Amino acid sequence: MNKFILTLIGLIFLNNCSLNENSKIWKNKENKLEKNKNISKFSPEKTKVVKVFNENVKLNITEIKGRSKIIDNQNNYGSQLYKGELIKKAKYKFSKFDETNKLDHKPIFLKDGIIFFNNKGSIIKYDENQKVIWKKNHYSKAEKKLNPKLNFLIDGQNLLITDNIAKYYSVKIDTGEINWSKNNIYPFNSNIKKFKDKMFVVDYKNTLRCFSIIDGNECWSLQTDDSFTISNNKYSIITVDNNVIFSNSIGDITAVDVNTGLITWQLPTQSNTIINETYNFKNSSLVSDGNSIFFSNSKNEFYSIDAKTGGINWINGINSIIKPILIGDLIFSVSNKGYLFVIEKNKGNIIRITDLFINYKDKKRNNVIPVGFVIGNNNLYLTNSDGMMIVSELELGNVIKKEKVSGGLLSEPFIFNENLYIVRNGSIIQYN
């Protein structure tokens, strides 16, 4: 029996975290977050239950209030205000995408409605009653056949748009009428960030583009190392102080001065990786608290790096490609195998591990991939590739509910105005 438990535990942690010197499994019994005598080292000989490491550790996050406003420039969403009733309230319909394997495009949430797009690149503005206020398409017949997929960013009364067919433009939020429209050399493959009168986006050639928000003219560009293959993962951009910081297809993290386009620092994270492996390599989105940057990848690495210098604060052995969440002194990350890791932000020590896929049978869970998660008050909401949403209570780490959202394809969850939203292929579901 002991041999079986040891083998099982070994397999889990080979897939999800490394137990070497860098793994940072919690060793300090004096948890600054909450003094708890039950915190212990990871010990296979003493572990009777595989589903949780340090299962008796209680997370004191009740004093951390949920946010109604998101720090969007740093992708730092934190804990948001949501009661967690999970009652379906509304459905915003759009035409289904014909060819896609994931929904990684974020709707724009307004006080009086939602903005999204359909399979031909039409931008749709809905009111709070799911009625279409306006629908505009700024593509030619030939461009529509390419099924453009759009990324949005609000700029005051205007909406900035980039897509996967190399077009970028600005429209009025009130009417959908175009302000200006431009074309890039290569398609875009990242989210959009802005700083004052500039917008930033990365294209498929690992080039960071800086455009004027006023007229769309290019201010400067910076190409990082290119690869022979096109990544199937969207790159991530954040801004910290006067630097725009982004990832690329080969694992480089680069900080660039927003005004000059000159490199401030660069951190390669895949120096030993064969170039042909770049297609399978994936980074999570970058997240920052203003001092450090946090991200993980598909190579079993979770990084904390200094935002000013690019120096490594710590590296942990967590295999995850979805965006982590920062709450106070805690980091929450979900591995590719469905394990929730709670990490001490400053030192990288792992405080607790919970198996969120505990209710999946082995054959089923091997085919399920986490899509993304959000934290509302004391609950974590995780969407998966099988169309299910798992709800976990964070204080004790219990899985409390599974909710079927879709037949398969769905986005990460979003919280806005104390409602939870999930994009399915053909509709956006709103829960209150």
ABEGO torsion letter per residue (X at the ends): XAAAAAAAAAAAAAAABBABAAAGBBABABBAABBBAABBBBBAAABABAABBGAABBBBAAABBBBABBBAAAGBAEBBBBAGAGBBABBBBBBBBABBABBABBBBBBAAEBBBBBAAGBBBBBBAAGBBABBBBABBAAAAAAGBBBBBBBBEABBBBBBAAGBBBBBBAAAGBBABBBBBABBBABBBBBBEABBBBBBAAGBBBBBBAAAGBBABBBBBBBBABBBABBBBBBBBEABBBBBBAAGBBBBBBAAAGBBABBBBAAAABBAAAAAABBBBBBBBAGABBBBBBAAGBBBBBBAAAGBBABBBBBBBABBBBBBEABBBBBBAAGBBBBBBAAAGBBABBBBAAAABBAAAAAABBBAEBBBBEABBBBBBAAGBBBBBBAAAGBBABBBBABAGBBBBBBBBGGBBBBBBBGBBBBBX
